[in-house]
Amino acid sequence: MRALVYDGELKVREVPMPKPGPGEALIKVLSAGVCKTDVEILHGYMNYMGIPGHEFVGMVEDAPTKAYIGKRVVGEINCVCHQCHYCLMEMPRHCLNRTVLGIAGREGAFAEYLTLPEENLHLAPGSVRDDVLAFTEPVAAAFRITEQIPITTADRIVVLGDGKLGQLVAQVLWLYSKNLVCVGKHEWKMELLNRLGIATAHKSDPLERGADIVVEATGSHDGFARALELVRPEGTIILKTTTTHPTALEFSQPVVNEVKIIGSRCGPFRPALEALSMGNVEVRPMISADFDLRDAVAAMIRAQDADVLKIILHM
């Protein structure tokens, strides 16, 4: 099969077909989204070498449960052992022995085929397009926040960052509280949210302090410092981005103000699929360009341009 492979250099190559292990399904990839994490891998994130890509929709070609065969699916990216301490504590996303699709120990979705445990699969709604379904994993990551903290209609929320993840977090949390503003620096990105009725502000604008919840989706030290400025005492900061290089953290202010700082990663697929199916989260305007797998190197380069939100690969 063809795949985009990173082994110090990035190239589309012919590689062996993956072979499903016990309990795994073989999936023909239809479309996949390029994520910031995929780009970070090129800069050393997780020291990953192999086939990147973890946001996908595909068609099941073989599976232990025959009812899955021929069905369109999306898939959770953490593949777990069910036996370690954290699995037994019902915290499988933190499995000590996990592999992660296209990120750690498991070949990813920028290929014609991939394998995943059948238990990771979710049937895709028939009414939703492939390119939209490729957003399921990052939309699920946004919904993770709603699992971690209670959100009420009275909560004042600030989302820092107008990139892909910031946009999705803003849309998801806006379903829970309309008292929300997304802070960015790109007028064209913020306009996408304005069209949905979501308030935005430029990063240089003065903002009212005392927010109940601040979501940091810039992945920068400046973003974290701004979050500390904006959150109220005993409020919550949610950290949503992963980066290759360490970021310095300021300790005194969160101690004095007793601020809760919560890391937030992968999330639930069911509400993500429902939101995409019902149109409660609108992702189509975020698609900047489509590429064929044979042009995947160009797609990865294009994904790093400032005028891009989301690149979709079609297999």
N, C-alpha and C positions, 0 to 999 in steps of 0.2 A: 504494500500500500504506500501511498504518498503521505508524508508528514513533514511538518516544520520541526527541525531538530536544532537544539542549542547545545553545543559541546565546546564552548569557547568562541565559536563562530555560529552564525545563524544561516541555515540553508534548508531548502525544501529537498527532501531525499526520498528514495525508495527504501523502506525499512520492512522488517518482517511483520506480518499480521500479529496482533496480540492474541494470546490464548487465554480464555477465561479460566480462572481458578475455581475451586469448589464454591458453589453458591453464587457465582458471578454470571453476568449477562454480557453478550457481545453486542455492541451498539454501533450502527452505522451513523456517523456524525452527519447532520444536515447543515447546521449553522453553529457558529461559535463567536462569542464576543471577546474583543481584546480588552483586557483589564490593566489598570496601572500596575498591579502585581506582576503581570506578565512582562511588562517593561522593566520593572525592578529586578526581575530574574536576570536580565541581560547585564545588570550592574552588580550581580553577586548575591542577590537576595536568596537566602536559604541554601546557598551554594548548590542550587539545583542544576543538573545537567540532564537533558533528555527532551521530550516533547512537552512544551508548555501548553497552557490553555485549560480553563476549568469552568467557563460559562458556556453551556452548550444545550442544544436540543438535538435528539437523534431518533433513529428507528431501531427497535430491538430486532436483531437477526436471530439470536439464539438465547435461551434463558432456561433455568431450571423449571420455572412455571411457564408452561407453554402458552398460557393466556396472554402473556406479555408479548409474544412474538408477533411482529408486524405492527406493533403499537408505537406511537410517538411518545417519547419520554424526555424528561429532564432529570438530572441526578445530583444528589448531595455529594459533596466533594471529599468528606472525611470517611475513610474506610477503616473500621475499628476491629479490635480483637475480641470484645465482649468478655474478657477474662481479667483485665488489669484492675487495679484499685479504682480508677476513675470510671471505668465502664460499669463496675459493680455498684458504684455510687450514682449511677444513671447520669453520668457526665461524659457521654461518649465522644463529644467534640474535643475532649481533652485526653483521649485515650493515649496511654504511654507508648503504644506500639502502632499508632495510626500511620497510614500513608494518606497523602492528600493529592488529589487529581491535579497533575500538571504543576505541582509545587514541591512535593516531598515524597520521594520513593515510589511514585506511580506516574506512568506516562499519561500525558494529558490529551486535550480535545482538539488541538490543531493538527488533526490527522483524519484520515478517512474512516478509521474505526478506533474504538476504545473499549475497555472493559471496566465494569463497576459491579460491586455486589448488588444483587437484585434488590436487597432491602433498601438500597439508596435511591431507587427509582421512584418517580412520580409520573403518573399518566398525564399527558398534556391535554388541555382542553382543545377540542377539535376546531373551535372557532378562532383560535389565536394563531397569528402568523409565526413562522419560524424565527424571524429576526426579533420579534417581540419576546418570544419564549427564551431567547438567548440571554435575556435580562433577569431570568428568574433567580439565579444565585445572588446577584448583588441586591435585588429587591428584598430577598430573604434576609440578607445581612442588615438592611435597614430595619426590617421588622424585629430583628433581634433586640433592639433597644426596648421595644414594647414588652418583651419578655423579662427584661432585667429591671425595669423600674415602672412604677405605676405612673400613668400620664392622664391628667384630667383636662377638661375643657378650660379650666382657669389657669393652667400652667402657662407661663411666659417662656417661650423657647427661642433660642438663637442657634442657628446652624452656621458654622464658619466654613466657608468653602463652596464655590459654585461649580466644581467639577462634577464628574459622573456620580460619585458617591454622595457628595453634598446635595446634588439635585434630587437623588432618590430618597435620601433621608428626609429632606424638606417635604417632599410629596407625601411620604408615609406618615410623618409626625403631624402634618397638617390635617390628616384624617381624624386626629385625636384632639388637636387644639388649633384653633384659627388664630390664636395669639402668638404667631410665629413669624420670624424674619430670617431670611437667608442672606448672609453677608458674603459678597464676592468682589471681584475686580474686573470682570468682563461683562460689559453691557449686554452683549448678544446672548450670553448664557443666562443672565438674570432675566432677560426678556422672556425666555422660555417659561420661567416660573411665573412671571407677571401675567402671562396669557392664561394661566391656570387660576389666577386670583391670589397667588402667594406673594406676600410682601418681600421685597428685597432691599438691601442697602449696600452702598459701596464701602469697601474696607476703610476708606478715609473719612467716612461720615461719622459724626458723633452719635453714639448709641446710648440709650438709657441703660444704666447698670441695674443689677439686682434680678437678673433672669433666674428662673427656677432651674432651668436645664440649658446647658450649652453643649452642643455637639461639635467637636473638633474634627473637621474633615479636610483640613489643609495639609496635614502631615508635616508641619513645620514648627520650629520652636516659637516663632512669632505667633502662630495660631494658638498654641497652648498658653502663651503669655496673655493673649487677648481674651482667651476663655476665662482665665483667672480674674481679669479685670471686670468681666461682665457678669459672672455668676454671683448670686447672693450668698451670704453666710449660710452654711448648711445646705447649700444647693448642690447640684450634681453636674459634673463634667463627664461627658462620654467621649472616649477616644476611639475613633473609627478607622484610622489609617495605619498601614504598616509601611515602613521605609527601610531601605538598606542600611543607612548610616545611623548611629546613635544620635539621639536628640537630648540636649540638656533640659532638666526639669527644675523649676523653682519650687523649693520646699516650704519656705517660711510662710508665704501667704496662704496656701491651702491648709496649713496647720492652724494658723491663727483664726482663719474663717471656718475651720472644720468642714471643708469642702469634700464631698465624696467624688473620687475619681475612678471611673469604671472603664476598663477595656471592653471592647465589643467587637465580635468577629462574625462567625457564621450564624445564620438564623434559620427560621422555620419556612419550609417551602410552601406549605398549604396556604397560609394567608397571602403569600407572594403570588401564587398562581391565581387565587381568587381576585386579587387586586388588579392583576394584568387582564384577566378575563372580563371583569366588569368595567374596566376602563378607569378605575379609581386611581391608578398610577399610570401616567401617560409617558411612554418611553420613545415613541416613534420620532418625535422631533429631535431626540438626542443622537440619532444615527447620522453620523457625518459622511460616511462612505462605506461601500461594500466592495470586497475583494474576493477573488477566487483563491482557493488554496495554493495554486501554483504561483500566485503573486504574494504569498504570505510574508515574505521578507519586506517587500515594499509596504505591506499593511502595517507591520510592526514599526517601520520608520515613520509612516504617516501618523500613527497613533500618538507619536511624541510631539506633533506639531501643536502650536498654541491655539489654532483655530479648529481643533477637533475635540469632540466629546467622546463618541463611541464609534469604533470600527467593527464591522461585522464580516467575518470570514464565512464563505459558503463553500461546501465541499463538493 
